[in-house]
Amino acid sequence: MTAVLDPDLAAIADVRTQVAASKAAFAAIDGADQEFLDTIVRAMAEAGYQASDELARLAAEETGYGVYEDKIIKNRFNTGFVADWMLERRAVGVLWADEASKVTAIGSPMGLIAAIIPVTNPTATVLFKSLAAVKAGNAIVHAPHPRAVKCSVRAAEIMAAAAVAAGAPENLVSCLHQPTLAATQELMSHRDVRLVLATGGPSMVAAAYSSGKPTIAVGAGNVPAYVDRSAADITEVATMLVASKSFDNGTACVAEQSVVADAPIADQLIREMTRAGVAWLTADQQSALARTIFDERGGLRPDSVGQTAKRLAEMSGFTVPADTKVLGAELDRVGRDVLLSREILGPVLTVYREVDAAAGHRRCREILALGGEGHTVALHASEPTVVARFSDLPAGRIIVNSPALFGGMGYSCNVDPSFQLGTGTWSGSICSDNVTPLHLVNIKRVAHLARPWRGVYE
């Protein structure tokens, strides 16, 4: 008689086996110089870029979320634009030297990193975290979402094979095949894990911070966009808003959730958003949509995430024009009981009209307070005083005259390009930056005597 191992026990055994193998891989590569690591990163990036189409298709088919063509762009962004940026910089060895102060900074790898992967971006996130970890001289074990195991495992396999072909040890990059809750918790709390790099829902992020390990995690992204009367081109603003929110069916948390329109341009903005593909909902349709997206406790229904605007309308019992890209809802209040004012991982935008920039600032602050603090604010204005006013909002990124999505991830704006955006202590995170390989090393200072030490007694 053959004994059948309990699934959780089997998953935990898988974690321990993979961690042991990855720890050995790190030991084999520990001390490698940046040039050798860059050879591996370059090979991984090339392999990931070539597999972008395959991985996008796998992710769309397995999860049922998002847009296949947009997932290709996400994969290529990480293995092309982001990887090129990484390769131009150093993460290990001497980072900088200040001859005047006699201090030299040296990057030292952390060791083994546990990476939590979200269902909304299951391949692009594996690609990014693998590249960042290896650039910084670390080993990494990915824990995918249970609804995205196959595509995440495949992405990790491609990264791992390319790394080995370029001279890396086996198991420098790996992925859990049985990512149960117990397995993921075992991975995060394992004694050999040095850092948890978490992207996921609120419960997973909370679990990561409760693991007892140093953690960099992403908070919620209820992102407001303020459109001021000084905005240079309202048609372009409308195009940016719709392009950003409809990209991959709204699965990126850095995309806009609400639009706050300055009264003098509000009607024009709504007209232009309509031309760009927004279908405006009646009060009854808004209520129906809210029931489709949120459950009785106010949580997002998984089956509503990452669906097209047309599909969300059908699920809610009404129809919209076939060319609709985004569902629009005009609201006059923000609150936990106003479900559509919350973060929605789908192509839905709410719009508020405000009399001036001061009122718009207050509304954006309200929106951020409802699950968006620390993340991102988009601002469309040409008046410097307006930009200055909105820059005091509690967000890690204030994106000016750009789509929040493409600016926030570091493509159309010159923040560090990344696929993990820190949200700071506003949301309980230790990091408010766009996460890069420099966040995955310990930086030590070699400091020479700069002034007579006996002077402290004088």
C-alpha positions as CSV (number, residue, x, y, z in Angstrom):
1,M,0.0,0.0,0.0
2,T,1.4,3.4,-1.1
3,A,1.1,6.2,1.5
4,V,-0.4,9.5,0.1
5,L,1.3,12.5,1.5
6,D,-1.0,15.3,2.7
7,P,-0.9,18.2,0.1
8,D,0.2,20.8,2.6
9,L,3.0,18.5,3.9
10,A,4.1,17.8,0.3
11,A,4.1,21.5,-0.5
12,I,6.1,22.3,2.6
13,A,8.6,19.5,1.7
14,D,8.9,21.1,-1.7
15,V,9.7,24.5,-0.1
16,R,12.4,23.0,2.1
17,T,14.0,21.2,-0.9
18,Q,14.0,24.2,-3.1
19,V,15.3,26.5,-0.3
20,A,18.2,24.1,0.4
21,A,19.1,24.0,-3.3
22,S,18.8,27.7,-3.7
23,K,21.0,28.3,-0.6
24,A,23.6,26.1,-2.2
25,A,23.3,28.1,-5.4
26,F,23.9,31.3,-3.6
27,A,26.9,29.9,-1.8
28,A,28.4,28.9,-5.2
29,I,27.9,32.4,-6.6
30,D,28.6,34.5,-3.5
31,G,31.5,36.8,-4.2
32,A,30.9,37.0,-7.9
33,D,31.8,40.4,-9.5
34,Q,29.3,42.6,-11.3
35,E,30.7,41.8,-14.7
36,F,30.0,38.0,-14.3
37,L,26.5,38.7,-12.8
38,D,25.7,41.0,-15.7
39,T,26.6,38.2,-18.1
40,I,23.9,36.1,-16.5
41,V,21.4,39.0,-16.3
42,R,22.0,39.8,-20.0
43,A,21.3,36.1,-21.0
44,M,18.2,35.9,-18.8
45,A,16.8,39.2,-20.2
46,E,17.3,38.0,-23.8
47,A,15.6,34.7,-23.0
48,G,12.7,36.4,-21.3
49,Y,12.3,38.9,-24.1
50,Q,12.2,36.1,-26.7
51,A,9.6,34.2,-24.6
52,S,7.4,37.3,-24.0
53,D,4.7,36.1,-26.4
54,E,4.6,32.6,-25.0
55,L,4.4,33.8,-21.4
56,A,1.7,36.3,-22.1
57,R,-0.5,33.7,-23.7
58,L,0.0,31.3,-20.9
59,A,-0.9,34.0,-18.3
60,A,-4.0,35.1,-20.1
61,E,-5.2,31.5,-20.7
62,E,-4.5,30.3,-17.1
63,T,-5.8,33.3,-15.2
64,G,-8.5,34.6,-17.5
65,Y,-7.3,38.1,-16.6
66,G,-6.2,41.0,-18.8
67,V,-5.2,41.4,-22.4
68,Y,-2.8,39.0,-24.1
69,E,-1.2,41.8,-26.2
70,D,-0.7,44.0,-23.2
71,K,0.9,41.2,-21.2
72,I,3.5,40.9,-24.0
73,I,4.3,44.6,-23.5
74,K,4.7,44.1,-19.7
75,N,7.0,41.1,-20.3
76,R,9.1,43.1,-22.8
77,F,9.2,46.2,-20.6
78,N,10.9,44.2,-17.8
79,T,13.3,42.1,-20.0
80,G,14.1,45.0,-22.3
81,F,13.8,48.6,-20.9
82,V,14.2,47.7,-17.2
83,A,17.0,45.1,-17.9
84,D,18.9,47.6,-20.0
85,W,18.6,50.2,-17.1
86,M,19.9,47.6,-14.6
87,L,22.8,46.7,-16.8
88,E,24.0,50.3,-16.9
89,R,24.4,50.4,-13.1
90,R,26.3,48.6,-10.4
91,A,24.7,46.7,-7.5
92,V,27.6,44.7,-6.0
93,G,31.2,45.7,-5.3
94,V,32.2,49.3,-5.2
95,L,29.2,51.5,-5.8
96,W,30.7,54.9,-5.2
97,A,33.7,56.5,-3.5
98,D,33.8,59.9,-1.9
99,E,37.5,60.8,-1.8
100,A,36.9,64.0,0.1
101,S,35.1,62.3,3.0
102,K,37.2,59.1,2.6
103,V,34.2,56.8,2.4
104,T,33.6,54.0,-0.1
105,A,30.3,52.3,-0.5
106,I,30.3,48.5,-1.3
107,G,27.2,46.5,-2.3
108,S,27.0,43.1,-0.7
109,P,24.3,40.5,-1.7
110,M,21.6,39.6,0.8
111,G,21.4,35.9,0.1
112,L,18.2,34.0,-0.6
113,I,15.1,36.1,-1.5
114,A,11.5,34.8,-1.3
115,A,9.4,36.4,-4.0
116,I,5.6,36.5,-3.7
117,I,4.0,36.7,-7.2
118,P,0.5,38.2,-7.9
119,V,-2.2,36.6,-10.1
120,T,-2.7,39.9,-12.0
121,N,0.9,40.0,-13.3
122,P,2.2,36.4,-12.9
123,T,4.9,36.3,-15.6
124,A,6.1,39.9,-15.8
125,T,6.7,40.0,-12.0
126,V,8.7,36.7,-12.1
127,L,10.8,38.2,-14.9
128,F,11.5,41.4,-13.0
129,K,12.2,39.9,-9.6
130,S,14.5,37.3,-11.1
131,L,16.5,39.9,-13.0
132,A,16.7,42.2,-10.0
133,A,17.8,39.4,-7.6
134,V,20.5,38.1,-9.8
135,K,21.8,41.5,-10.7
136,A,22.3,42.0,-7.0
137,G,24.1,38.6,-6.6
138,N,21.2,36.8,-4.8
139,A,19.3,33.6,-5.3
140,I,15.5,33.7,-5.5
141,V,12.6,31.4,-5.0
142,H,9.2,32.5,-6.3
143,A,5.9,31.6,-4.7
144,P,3.2,32.1,-7.4
145,H,-0.5,32.6,-6.9
146,P,-2.4,29.3,-7.0
147,R,-4.4,30.5,-10.0
148,A,-1.2,31.2,-11.9
149,V,1.1,28.4,-11.1
150,K,1.8,27.1,-14.7
151,C,2.7,30.4,-16.2
152,S,4.8,31.6,-13.3
153,V,6.7,28.3,-13.2
154,R,7.3,28.5,-16.9
155,A,8.7,32.1,-16.5
156,A,11.0,31.0,-13.7
157,E,12.1,28.0,-15.8
158,I,13.1,30.2,-18.7
159,M,15.0,32.5,-16.4
160,A,16.7,29.6,-14.7
161,A,17.8,27.8,-17.9
162,A,19.2,31.0,-19.4
163,A,21.2,31.7,-16.1
164,V,22.7,28.2,-16.1
165,A,23.6,28.5,-19.8
166,A,25.4,31.7,-19.0
167,G,27.5,30.1,-16.2
168,A,25.3,30.3,-13.1
169,P,24.8,27.4,-10.7
170,E,21.6,25.3,-10.9
171,N,18.7,26.6,-8.8
172,L,19.8,30.2,-8.6
173,V,16.3,31.0,-9.8
174,S,13.4,28.6,-8.9
175,C,9.7,28.5,-8.3
176,L,7.3,26.6,-6.0
177,H,5.2,24.1,-7.9
178,Q,2.6,23.7,-5.1
179,P,2.0,27.2,-3.7
180,T,-0.4,26.5,-1.0
181,L,-0.9,29.1,1.8
182,A,1.0,26.8,4.1
183,A,3.9,26.5,1.6
184,T,4.1,30.2,1.0
185,Q,4.2,30.9,4.7
186,E,6.9,28.3,5.2
187,L,8.9,29.9,2.5
188,M,8.6,33.4,3.9
189,S,9.5,32.4,7.4
190,H,12.3,29.9,6.5
191,R,15.5,30.5,8.5
192,D,17.6,30.7,5.3
193,V,15.5,33.4,3.6
194,R,17.0,36.8,4.1
195,L,14.3,39.0,2.4
196,V,10.7,38.7,1.4
197,L,9.8,40.6,-1.8
198,A,6.0,40.6,-1.9
199,T,3.5,41.7,-4.5
200,G,-0.1,40.6,-3.9
201,G,-3.4,41.3,-2.2
202,P,-3.8,42.8,1.3
203,S,-3.9,39.5,3.1
204,M,-0.7,38.2,1.4
205,V,1.1,41.5,2.1
206,A,0.0,41.3,5.7
207,A,1.3,37.7,5.9
208,A,4.6,38.8,4.4
209,Y,5.1,41.5,7.1
210,S,4.2,38.9,9.8
211,S,6.8,36.5,8.6
212,G,9.4,37.8,10.9
213,K,11.7,38.6,7.9
214,P,12.7,41.9,6.4
215,T,10.1,42.6,3.8
216,I,9.5,45.0,0.9
217,A,5.8,44.9,-0.1
218,V,3.4,46.9,-2.1
219,G,0.3,48.5,-0.6
220,A,-3.0,49.1,-2.2
221,G,-3.3,51.5,-5.2
222,N,-6.4,53.7,-5.1
223,V,-4.8,56.2,-7.4
224,P,-6.5,59.6,-8.1
225,A,-5.8,61.7,-11.1
226,Y,-6.4,65.5,-10.9
227,V,-7.1,67.4,-14.1
228,D,-6.6,71.1,-13.6
229,R,-7.9,74.0,-15.8
230,S,-4.3,74.7,-16.7
231,A,-3.9,71.3,-18.4
232,A,-2.4,72.0,-21.9
233,D,-4.5,69.6,-24.0
234,I,-7.7,68.1,-22.6
235,T,-8.0,65.7,-25.5
236,E,-4.6,64.3,-24.8
237,V,-5.4,64.0,-21.1
238,A,-8.5,62.0,-21.9
239,T,-6.5,59.7,-24.2
240,M,-3.9,59.1,-21.5
241,L,-6.5,58.3,-18.8
242,V,-8.3,55.8,-21.0
243,A,-5.1,54.2,-22.3
244,S,-3.7,53.8,-18.8
245,K,-6.8,52.4,-17.2
246,S,-7.8,50.0,-20.0
247,F,-4.2,48.6,-20.4
248,D,-4.3,44.9,-19.6
249,N,-7.9,45.5,-18.4
250,G,-6.9,47.6,-15.4
251,T,-4.8,44.9,-13.6
252,A,-2.0,47.3,-12.8
253,C,-2.4,48.9,-9.3
254,V,-0.5,52.0,-10.5
255,A,-3.2,52.9,-13.1
256,E,-5.7,55.6,-12.3
257,Q,-8.8,54.6,-10.3
258,S,-10.5,58.0,-10.1
259,V,-10.4,61.3,-12.0
260,V,-10.9,64.5,-10.2
261,A,-11.9,67.2,-12.7
262,D,-11.6,71.0,-12.2
263,A,-15.0,72.4,-12.9
264,P,-14.2,74.7,-15.8
265,I,-12.9,71.8,-17.9
266,A,-15.0,69.0,-16.5
267,D,-17.6,68.9,-19.3
268,Q,-14.9,69.0,-22.0
269,L,-13.0,66.3,-20.3
270,I,-16.0,64.0,-20.1
271,R,-16.8,64.6,-23.8
272,E,-13.2,63.7,-24.7
273,M,-13.2,60.6,-22.5
274,T,-16.4,59.5,-24.2
275,R,-14.7,59.9,-27.6
276,A,-11.7,57.9,-26.2
277,G,-13.9,55.0,-25.3
278,V,-15.6,55.6,-22.0
279,A,-19.3,54.5,-21.6
280,W,-21.0,56.4,-18.8
281,L,-23.3,54.5,-16.4
282,T,-26.6,55.4,-14.9
283,A,-27.1,55.2,-11.2
284,D,-28.8,51.8,-11.6
285,Q,-26.0,50.5,-13.8
286,Q,-23.4,51.7,-11.2
287,S,-25.2,49.7,-8.5
288,A,-25.3,46.6,-10.6
289,L,-21.6,47.0,-11.5
290,A,-20.7,47.4,-7.8
291,R,-22.5,44.1,-7.0
292,T,-20.5,42.4,-9.8
293,I,-17.1,43.7,-8.7
294,F,-17.5,43.5,-4.9
295,D,-18.8,40.7,-2.6
296,E,-21.1,41.2,0.4
297,R,-18.0,42.0,2.6
298,G,-16.7,44.6,0.2
299,G,-13.9,42.4,-1.2
300,L,-13.1,42.1,-4.9
301,R,-14.8,39.1,-6.6
302,P,-11.9,37.2,-8.3
303,D,-14.1,36.5,-11.4
304,S,-14.5,40.2,-12.0
305,V,-10.8,41.1,-12.0
306,G,-9.1,41.9,-15.3
307,Q,-12.2,41.6,-17.5
308,T,-13.1,43.8,-20.4
309,A,-15.4,46.7,-20.0
310,K,-17.9,45.0,-22.2
311,R,-17.7,41.7,-20.2
312,L,-18.2,43.6,-16.9
313,A,-21.3,45.2,-18.3
314,E,-22.7,41.8,-19.4
315,M,-22.0,40.3,-16.0
316,S,-23.9,43.3,-14.5
317,G,-26.9,42.8,-16.7
318,F,-26.6,45.7,-19.2
319,T,-24.9,46.4,-22.5
320,V,-22.4,49.0,-23.7
321,P,-21.1,49.9,-27.2
322,A,-18.8,47.2,-28.6
323,D,-15.9,49.7,-28.8
324,T,-16.1,50.6,-25.1
325,K,-12.7,50.5,-23.4
326,V,-13.6,51.8,-19.9
327,L,-16.8,52.1,-17.8
328,G,-17.3,55.5,-16.3
329,A,-19.2,56.5,-13.2
330,E,-19.7,60.1,-12.0
331,L,-19.7,60.2,-8.2
332,D,-20.1,62.9,-5.6
333,R,-18.8,61.0,-2.5
334,V,-15.8,58.8,-1.4
335,G,-16.4,56.2,1.3
336,R,-16.1,52.5,2.2
337,D,-19.9,52.3,1.5
338,V,-19.4,53.8,-1.9
339,L,-18.0,50.7,-3.4
340,L,-17.0,52.2,-6.8
341,S,-14.8,54.7,-5.0
342,R,-12.5,51.9,-3.9
343,E,-9.6,50.3,-5.8
344,I,-10.9,48.3,-8.7
345,L,-8.6,46.0,-10.7
346,G,-10.6,46.5,-13.9
347,P,-11.3,49.1,-16.6
348,V,-13.5,51.3,-14.5
349,L,-13.0,55.0,-13.8
350,T,-14.9,57.2,-11.4
351,V,-15.1,60.9,-11.9
352,Y,-15.6,63.8,-9.4
353,R,-16.2,67.4,-10.3
354,E,-14.6,70.0,-8.0
355,V,-14.8,73.8,-8.1
356,D,-11.1,74.5,-7.9
357,A,-7.6,73.1,-7.2
358,A,-8.1,73.4,-3.4
359,A,-11.3,71.3,-3.6
360,G,-9.6,68.9,-6.0
361,H,-6.7,68.5,-3.6
362,R,-9.1,67.6,-0.7
363,R,-10.9,65.0,-2.9
364,C,-7.6,63.4,-3.9
365,R,-6.7,63.2,-0.3
366,E,-10.0,61.5,0.5
367,I,-9.4,58.9,-2.3
368,L,-5.9,58.1,-1.1
369,A,-7.2,57.6,2.4
370,L,-9.5,54.9,1.1
371,G,-6.7,52.4,0.4
372,G,-4.3,54.3,-1.7
373,E,-1.9,56.1,0.7
374,G,1.7,55.9,-0.4
375,H,1.1,54.7,-3.9
376,T,0.7,57.2,-6.7
377,V,-1.1,60.4,-7.8
378,A,-1.5,61.6,-11.4
379,L,-1.6,65.3,-12.1
380,H,-2.4,67.1,-15.3
381,A,-1.5,70.8,-15.1
382,S,0.9,73.4,-16.5
383,E,0.6,75.8,-13.6
384,P,3.6,75.3,-11.2
385,T,1.7,76.4,-8.1
386,V,-0.8,73.6,-8.7
387,V,2.0,71.0,-9.1
388,A,3.6,72.3,-5.9
389,R,0.3,72.1,-4.0
390,F,-0.4,68.5,-5.1
391,S,3.2,67.4,-4.4
392,D,2.4,67.4,-0.7
393,L,-0.1,64.5,-1.0
394,P,0.9,61.2,0.7
395,A,2.1,59.3,-2.3
396,G,5.4,57.8,-3.4
397,R,5.0,59.0,-7.0
398,I,3.5,62.3,-8.2
399,I,3.2,61.7,-11.9
400,V,2.8,65.0,-13.9
401,N,1.3,65.1,-17.4
402,S,1.7,61.4,-18.1
403,P,-0.5,58.3,-17.8
404,A,-0.1,57.1,-14.2
405,L,0.7,53.6,-15.3
406,F,3.5,54.3,-17.8
407,G,4.9,57.2,-15.7
408,G,4.8,55.3,-12.4
409,M,6.6,52.3,-13.6
410,G,9.4,54.4,-15.0
411,Y,8.8,54.5,-18.7
412,S,7.4,57.9,-19.6
413,C,8.8,59.5,-16.5
414,N,12.3,59.3,-15.1
415,V,11.6,57.5,-11.9
416,D,13.6,54.3,-11.6
417,P,12.0,51.7,-13.9
418,S,10.6,48.9,-11.9
419,F,7.7,46.4,-11.6
420,Q,7.4,46.7,-7.9
421,L,6.5,50.1,-6.5
422,G,7.0,50.7,-2.8
423,T,4.3,52.6,-0.9
424,G,6.2,53.7,2.2
425,T,5.2,53.9,5.8
426,W,1.9,55.6,4.7
427,S,0.7,52.0,4.0
428,G,3.0,50.1,6.3
429,S,5.8,49.5,3.9
430,I,9.5,50.2,4.6
431,C,10.2,51.4,1.1
432,S,8.5,54.3,-0.9
433,D,10.8,53.9,-4.0
434,N,10.4,52.0,-7.2
435,V,12.3,48.8,-6.1
436,T,15.6,48.2,-7.9
437,P,18.6,45.8,-7.4
438,L,20.0,48.4,-5.0
439,H,17.2,47.6,-2.6
440,L,18.4,43.9,-2.7
441,V,21.9,44.4,-1.4
442,N,23.4,45.5,2.0
443,I,25.5,48.6,1.5
444,K,28.5,48.8,3.7
445,R,30.8,51.8,4.1
446,V,34.6,51.6,4.2
447,A,35.4,54.7,6.2
448,H,39.0,56.0,6.8
449,L,40.0,58.3,9.6
450,A,38.9,61.8,8.5
451,R,39.7,63.9,11.6
452,P,41.7,63.4,14.8
453,W,39.7,61.1,17.0
454,R,41.0,62.7,20.2
455,G,39.2,65.8,19.3
456,V,36.0,64.3,20.7
457,Y,37.4,65.0,24.2
458,E,38.0,68.7,23.6
